[in-house]
Amino acid sequence: MLTGVSRFPLLVYGIASILAFGLYGYDKQQAKAGQWRTPEKLLHAVELLGGWPGALLAQQMFRHKTRKLSYQVWFWLIVAMHQVIWLDVLFLKVTLVDL
């Protein structure tokens, strides 16, 4: 199925997604309690590292960060960037770095 493609990115995406999901849950809990919040830059950094699937799931499950337009613009730009990179890697056989 993944011949010629390293499985390492799947591990990274899985770990980053679990981390993103947890950060969103924590941030939502903190928001409800009026406490210190997780910086948006940190949430975006985890999404950029591959945690966007977990972030997307958390946004829907916790109904968190779904209405803030500026946040959503950055989130979807990160998702689009990942999609373009994987289209290149999987279909055009372009590699930025051998993993």
BADRENKE-678404 format. One record per residue: residue number from 1; x, y, z of N, C-alpha, C, O in turn. Coordinates in pm, whole numbers, plus 50000, padded with zeros to 5 digits. Atoms other than C-alpha are relative to their C-alpha. Layout:
N
[NUM, [X, Y, Z], [X, Y, Z], [X, Y, Z], [X, Y, Z]];
...
//
This chain:
99
[1, [50082, 49881, 50000], [50000, 50000, 50000], [50086, 50125, 50000], [50064, 50215, 49919]];
[2, [49914, 49883, 49993], [50269, 50250, 50096], [50140, 49967, 49949], [50239, 50009, 50008]];
[3, [49869, 50038, 50053], [50547, 50106, 49883], [50074, 50125, 49954], [50019, 50209, 49883]];
[4, [49917, 49887, 50039], [50828, 50353, 49839], [49978, 50125, 50083], [50047, 50225, 50063]];
[5, [50026, 49884, 49914], [50686, 50590, 50101], [50025, 49959, 50144], [49976, 49856, 50190]];
[6, [49970, 50028, 49861], [50817, 50601, 50454], [49874, 50007, 50086], [49786, 50089, 50062]];
[7, [50114, 49997, 49908], [50571, 50523, 50731], [50024, 50097, 50115], [49934, 50120, 50197]];
[8, [49967, 49904, 49895], [50745, 50772, 50958], [49902, 50118, 50004], [49860, 50157, 50113]];
[9, [50097, 49889, 49995], [50512, 51059, 50853], [49868, 49960, 50064], [49804, 50043, 50130]];
[10, [50124, 50044, 49936], [50213, 50851, 50964], [50012, 50006, 50152], [49918, 50044, 50222]];
[11, [49975, 49993, 49856], [50366, 50825, 51310], [49999, 50145, 50048], [49939, 50177, 50150]];
[12, [49995, 49858, 49964], [50436, 51199, 51319], [49860, 50061, 49998], [49822, 50132, 50090]];
[13, [50137, 49948, 50009], [50083, 51283, 51203], [49915, 49948, 50114], [49834, 50022, 50171]];
[14, [50078, 50058, 49891], [49936, 51047, 51460], [50030, 50065, 50134], [49939, 50103, 50208]];
[15, [49961, 49939, 49873], [50133, 51187, 51751], [49959, 50147, 50004], [49905, 50194, 50105]];
[16, [50036, 49858, 50005], [50080, 51548, 51642], [49849, 50019, 50009], [49802, 50115, 50069]];
[17, [50146, 49991, 49995], [49707, 51485, 51595], [49947, 49977, 50141], [49855, 50045, 50186]];
[18, [50040, 50025, 49860], [49672, 51341, 51945], [50033, 50121, 50086], [49953, 50162, 50170]];
[19, [49960, 49880, 49926], [49863, 51639, 52083], [49906, 50117, 49970], [49862, 50187, 50061]];
[20, [50090, 49890, 50039], [49648, 51887, 51886], [49863, 49981, 50063], [49805, 50076, 50116]];
[21, [50132, 50029, 49942], [49328, 51718, 52001], [50000, 50034, 50150], [49907, 50096, 50200]];
[22, [49989, 49972, 49857], [49444, 51738, 52362], [50011, 50149, 50030], [49950, 50198, 50125]];
[23, [49986, 49856, 49979], [49548, 52102, 52332], [49868, 50074, 49978], [49835, 50166, 50052]];
[24, [50131, 49937, 50025], [49211, 52198, 52183], [49906, 49974, 50117], [49836, 50065, 50162]];
[25, [50086, 50034, 49887], [49028, 52015, 52461], [50036, 50081, 50123], [49949, 50133, 50193]];
[26, [49953, 49922, 49885], [49241, 52184, 52725], [49965, 50147, 49983], [49918, 50211, 50078]];
[27, [50029, 49859, 50025], [49198, 52526, 52563], [49851, 50029, 50016], [49814, 50133, 50071]];
[28, [50145, 49982, 49985], [48821, 52484, 52547], [49962, 50000, 50148], [49882, 50083, 50193]];
[29, [50027, 50008, 49856], [48813, 52384, 52914], [50045, 50129, 50069], [49974, 50182, 50154]];
[30, [49948, 49877, 49941], [49027, 52684, 53007], [49914, 50121, 49962], [49892, 50210, 50044]];
[31, [50086, 49890, 50044], [48807, 52917, 52801], [49872, 50004, 50081], [49827, 50111, 50123]];
[32, [50124, 50007, 49920], [48496, 52798, 52984], [50023, 50048, 50143], [49935, 50109, 50203]];
[33, [49969, 49965, 49861], [48668, 52852, 53319], [50056, 50142, 50013], [50079, 50190, 50124]];
[34, [49944, 49865, 49997], [48801, 53196, 53222], [50146, 50003, 50043], [50192, 50102, 50099]];
[35, [49859, 50014, 49960], [49159, 53078, 53278], [50094, 50028, 49883], [50051, 50060, 49772]];
[36, [49897, 49981, 50100], [49487, 53112, 53090], [49976, 49908, 49881], [49944, 49790, 49899]];
[37, [50029, 50075, 50122], [49449, 52998, 52728], [50127, 49955, 49930], [50235, 50011, 49949]];
[38, [49891, 50047, 50085], [49670, 52804, 52492], [50018, 50102, 49887], [49921, 50136, 49820]];
[39, [49979, 49903, 50108], [49831, 53052, 52249], [49964, 49941, 49863], [49994, 49825, 49835]];
[40, [50038, 50047, 50133], [49693, 53027, 51896], [50122, 49961, 49918], [50115, 49869, 49837]];
[41, [49878, 50035, 50073], [50049, 53021, 51763], [50043, 49857, 50031], [50094, 49787, 49943]];
[42, [49965, 50138, 49963], [50108, 52697, 51954], [49906, 49902, 49931], [49950, 49799, 49880]];
[43, [50097, 50087, 50068], [49788, 52542, 51816], [50036, 49988, 49851], [50037, 49878, 49796]];
[44, [49963, 50004, 50142], [49891, 52640, 51462], [50132, 49927, 49977], [50147, 49858, 49876]];
[45, [49872, 50070, 50015], [50245, 52510, 51516], [49980, 49849, 50001], [50040, 49777, 49922]];
[46, [50028, 50144, 49993], [50112, 52167, 51614], [49927, 49955, 49874], [49953, 49846, 49823]];
[47, [50069, 50033, 50126], [49878, 52171, 51312], [50101, 49992, 49887], [50095, 49901, 49804]];
[48, [49899, 49995, 50105], [50172, 52263, 51090], [50091, 49877, 50004], [50136, 49830, 49900]];
[49, [49915, 50119, 49986], [50374, 51970, 51228], [49929, 49871, 49962], [49988, 49763, 49965]];
[50, [50074, 50118, 50043], [50101, 51733, 51110], [49877, 49971, 50084], [49809, 49871, 50062]];
[51, [50113, 50025, 49911], [49837, 51764, 51379], [49867, 50053, 49952], [49770, 50056, 50028]];
[52, [50126, 49941, 50048], [49572, 51919, 51158], [49883, 49902, 50001], [49771, 49946, 50025]];
[53, [50118, 50088, 49992], [49356, 51601, 51142], [49941, 49995, 50142], [49819, 49998, 50158]];
[54, [50048, 49999, 49862], [49334, 51591, 51522], [49937, 50133, 50036], [49840, 50138, 50111]];
[55, [50055, 49867, 49975], [49271, 51965, 51529], [49862, 50013, 49936], [49771, 50070, 49997]];
[56, [50130, 49994, 50068], [48988, 51933, 51277], [49895, 49922, 50079], [49783, 49970, 50098]];
[57, [50092, 50081, 49920], [48827, 51656, 51480], [49964, 50072, 50131], [49848, 50075, 50170]];
[58, [50024, 49929, 49874], [48867, 51857, 51802], [49913, 50123, 49980], [49826, 50152, 50062]];
[59, [50084, 49882, 50028], [48718, 52169, 51644], [49853, 49961, 49994], [49768, 50032, 50048]];
[60, [50139, 50043, 50014], [48404, 51976, 51560], [49945, 49942, 50130], [49832, 49971, 50168]];
[61, [50048, 50064, 49876], [48380, 51773, 51882], [49981, 50100, 50113], [49883, 50092, 50188]];
[62, [50006, 49903, 49890], [48448, 52064, 52118], [49931, 50130, 49959], [49908, 50218, 50042]];
[63, [50054, 49875, 50054], [48294, 52331, 51893], [50088, 50117, 50044], [50043, 50214, 50106]];
[64, [49900, 49904, 49954], [48609, 52530, 51949], [50079, 50053, 49881], [50125, 49976, 49796]];
[65, [49925, 49929, 50105], [48779, 52783, 51720], [49932, 49988, 49863], [49999, 50006, 49761]];
[66, [50068, 50017, 50128], [48515, 52725, 51451], [49943, 50130, 49945], [49916, 50139, 49825]];
[67, [50061, 49874, 50045], [48378, 53080, 51434], [50099, 50113, 49979], [50067, 50213, 49915]];
[68, [49902, 49893, 50012], [48694, 53286, 51452], [50064, 49994, 49861], [50146, 49907, 49833]];
[69, [49960, 50002, 50140], [48759, 53372, 51088], [50151, 50003, 49982], [50206, 49926, 49903]];
[70, [49854, 49990, 50016], [49124, 53473, 51126], [50068, 49868, 50035], [50167, 49829, 49973]];
[71, [49943, 50129, 49961], [49196, 53143, 51299], [49974, 49896, 49891], [50064, 49820, 49853]];
[72, [50038, 50097, 50102], [49011, 52939, 51037], [50077, 50020, 49871], [50111, 49923, 49803]];
[73, [49922, 49973, 50122], [49193, 53111, 50751], [50138, 49934, 50012], [50181, 49864, 49921]];
[74, [49868, 50061, 49981], [49531, 53006, 50894], [49991, 49848, 50007], [50075, 49778, 49950]];
[75, [50016, 50145, 49990], [49404, 52659, 50980], [49987, 49937, 49862], [50056, 49840, 49831]];
[76, [50022, 50060, 50132], [49280, 52591, 50626], [50117, 50021, 49906], [50137, 49941, 49814]];
[77, [49877, 49985, 50078], [49598, 52733, 50473], [50100, 49890, 50036], [50168, 49836, 49949]];
[78, [49912, 50110, 49955], [49794, 52481, 50681], [49954, 49867, 49942], [50036, 49789, 49894]];
[79, [50054, 50124, 50057], [49563, 52199, 50569], [50031, 49993, 49851], [50076, 49890, 49801]];
[80, [49974, 49998, 50145], [49597, 52304, 50203], [50147, 49975, 49971], [50180, 49903, 49876]];
[81, [49857, 50022, 50020], [49976, 52315, 50234], [50034, 49852, 50015], [50110, 49797, 49934]];
[82, [49976, 50143, 49982], [49979, 51959, 50369], [49947, 49920, 49882], [50012, 49825, 49837]];
[83, [50059, 50072, 50113], [49751, 51843, 50087], [50088, 50013, 49876], [50110, 49914, 49805]];
[84, [49914, 49978, 50117], [49973, 51997, 49820], [50130, 49920, 50013], [50174, 49857, 49917]];
[85, [49875, 50075, 49980], [50287, 51845, 49970], [49976, 49851, 49977], [50056, 49786, 49910]];
[86, [50025, 50144, 50016], [50129, 51497, 49986], [49960, 49964, 49858], [49990, 49854, 49813]];
[87, [50028, 50027, 50141], [49995, 51524, 49632], [50131, 49989, 49923], [50147, 49901, 49839]];
[88, [49869, 50006, 50064], [50350, 51597, 49521], [50074, 49871, 50035], [50128, 49805, 49946]];
[89, [49925, 50118, 49955], [50501, 51316, 49727], [49939, 49871, 49944], [50011, 49786, 49893]];
[90, [50064, 50127, 50037], [50244, 51047, 49644], [49977, 49983, 49851], [49989, 49872, 49798]];
[91, [50038, 50015, 50140], [50150, 51123, 49286], [50105, 50051, 49902], [50117, 49997, 49792]];
[92, [49899, 49947, 50091], [50430, 51328, 49134], [50140, 49952, 50036], [50238, 49984, 49967]];
[93, [49873, 50059, 49954], [50705, 51144, 49325], [50106, 50106, 50029], [50225, 50081, 50014]];
[94, [49909, 49894, 49959], [50857, 51474, 49438], [50032, 49979, 50147], [49942, 49959, 50228]];
[95, [49963, 50014, 49859], [51054, 51444, 49761], [50081, 50121, 50042], [50177, 50159, 49975]];
[96, [49923, 49888, 49945], [51172, 51737, 49969], [50115, 49947, 50082], [50227, 49999, 50076]];
[97, [49899, 50063, 49914], [51361, 51518, 50214], [49968, 49851, 50004], [49852, 49814, 50020]];
[98, [50023, 50144, 49986], [51405, 51142, 50219], [49983, 49968, 50147], [50075, 49985, 50227]];
[99, [50027, 50032, 49859], [51242, 51030, 50543], [50030, 49855, 50028], [50014, 49809, 50141]];
//
